[in-house]
Amino acid sequence: MAELSTLASLGNLAELGRQLSGLGGCTHPVRLDGHRTEHAVNTTTGEIGAVLHHLDSSTLPAGQLLVRCNNRRTTRCAACAEVYRRDTFHLITAGLRGGKGTSDQVATHPRVFATFTAPGFGPVHNRRTDGRPCRCGVHHDQDDVALGSPIDSDTYDYEAAVLWNAHAGDLWRRFSIHLRREVAKCAGLTQRAFRQYARVSFAKVAEYQKRGAVHFHAVIRLDGPEGGDSPPPAWSTAELLADAVQAAAAAARVDGPVVDGRTHRFVFGRQLDVRPIRSADFDGGQELTDRAVAAYIAKYATKGAETATGTLDRPIRFLAELAQARITDHARRLIRTAWTLGARKDLEHLRLRAWAHMLGFRGHFSTKSRRYSTTLGALRDARADWRRAQTAPPVPQNGETTLVLAHWAFAGTGLSAAETWLAASLEPAPGTEGEPTWTVDATS
């Protein structure tokens, strides 16, 4: 390889290898041109003193600063998606066990694990749990590409399927409002009085079923009025919470648009699964433990529609791009439906063309209530701080602080052919799967 020979002739392959290993396996990093300088500053006089550290992208082996892409999709960058999955695992776990700034008391609070599905839009090929064949008369293998596709695509309600995805986030918001009402009702309290006794906290992720419809997995917890730091009232139990979730899911509904004289209204599907955490009815009789729930939810945080439905993992600018896309016919029709609906003036607020590759769903894949636990941002900041500490820069003396001057400009993405080859030959050192030595906000 000519490019690799050129790199070798420059005598910096070892240094380049170290820079690439700092990416932790990221295959599509952001390339930045610029510099960063840290100065000591006298807090009394304001005088700028000695340079503590200086970094110039032109002096780096790759000629630029390489920053992880931080894409959560496995299909785009497996390494960054794994970091995202682990962060989600720790976020969920902190809300179940405590830690990361969350009180350990949450482990004693009533918690349930709930799965909310979409309604039916027409019969699809599936694998029945009772051993009977699919409606088409075939026993489908678990890897059969027909799974999730309509038995009769001409009668499948593609319009409702896309619009349901587009309104799924609003439907969850309505559910959360109804849930607080239902918990108060079960406790014999008014909604205003409920706030003085308890608070509902949750964390959820979205997952696509093979048919292309979004459904939600959620951990829902009952706390005291101050959240996880305060004990829940004596009347709160996992059973009461589960009953309230069932009632709230049945009551939640969103009035959708009227399309060509047809009125749409959106509700959750009938297949609602609510289970108290630490029960024996999860995953084939295994105990529904904190760790099992966190792992189960986190694995969906890195998956989009492309993983389940075989659709695209990035937006399209023109519908003609579908002609070259290697996707299923079912996914192709869902995208076309979203694109067609997106052209309507009365539906422009749904931004269906921008989210056609997501089959209409434009919500966040992982969300949580404010008091559930830590945040993904806090976990990233803590990791970045730890990585910075490993560089061991000079510590400011008493009466001094640090002034950081930085300017970075976007210079592209990805690795060159030689860098890709070299990165593929590297094994990340234990504990260094995280960030580059210098963690930089690309917007600064």
C-alpha angles and dihedrals in degrees: 000000000000095000092051090050089053091051091049091050090057089060096227102105092114092051091045089050090054091049092050093046088057087067090068093224098315106158099192108041126174113249117218134189119204145066144268127206129185118204131187111238126197106232092206102049100020089231115156109230138181125345108255096187137353129193125186119184092217090065094055118102092245091047090239140054110265116211125185114259091226091208110166095208117100090209091058102041121354094193096053091042089056091054089050091049092051091048090051090049091054092045092053093042092051089057091051103040105014129241132112088076095316121117118254087229091083088078088071096047122102109267135177134188112221135184120201118196135194122253121255122278096181138319115301134187110270146157111250119221092217093064095249120131125261118270087264088062096248130117099226122214114235090248095048108133089215092070111113095014119117119266086219111021092188092065098036111113100236093163093057092043093056094043091049090056089049091054099038093100092052090048091055090050090053090048092053090053092049091046093062089048093050094048089051090049092050089051093048093245136128117243091251092050091046091066089061093056110031149005131209116227127184147170123199143175130203122232132185119230116218090260088063098252120131121236131177135234113198142179108212121190136185114222138172119269092278095051126241093350093064126062118248118247119273093252094059116103136161089247092055090048092049091051090050092050091052093050094044093049090052092049098046116101138152125208107228134196129294108242117191091335095314117119117214124206122178130213136157120270123261092250098088116159119195121173131171111242113252095035128130098239102084129106101352098329097316117139115267095235131173092255094047092052094047093048092046093052096040094056090064094051092081097045127090134178090287092067098053105025103030095241132134126299097209138042123273125223098196131029088227088073088076090070090070097036119109097221137127121273089242092054091045091055093047090052092047090050091051090048093050094047089046090064091064115102093217091057100044091108088067091060090213095168092054089050099035090113087058090051091247099310111126102165128110115275094223124031136161141184117261097254099041097095142294123329133247088242092056091050091050092048092051091051092048091049090051092050092049090051090057090065088063098212118191111286115237114247124242111296092024134105133183128262116199120201115186140161123182130177127195111253103172142285138266136031131285118248092260093046090050091052092047093046091051090056093054126092113206112242114246110277094013098091090108131072139345116266090260114045108203134184102233090210095060 
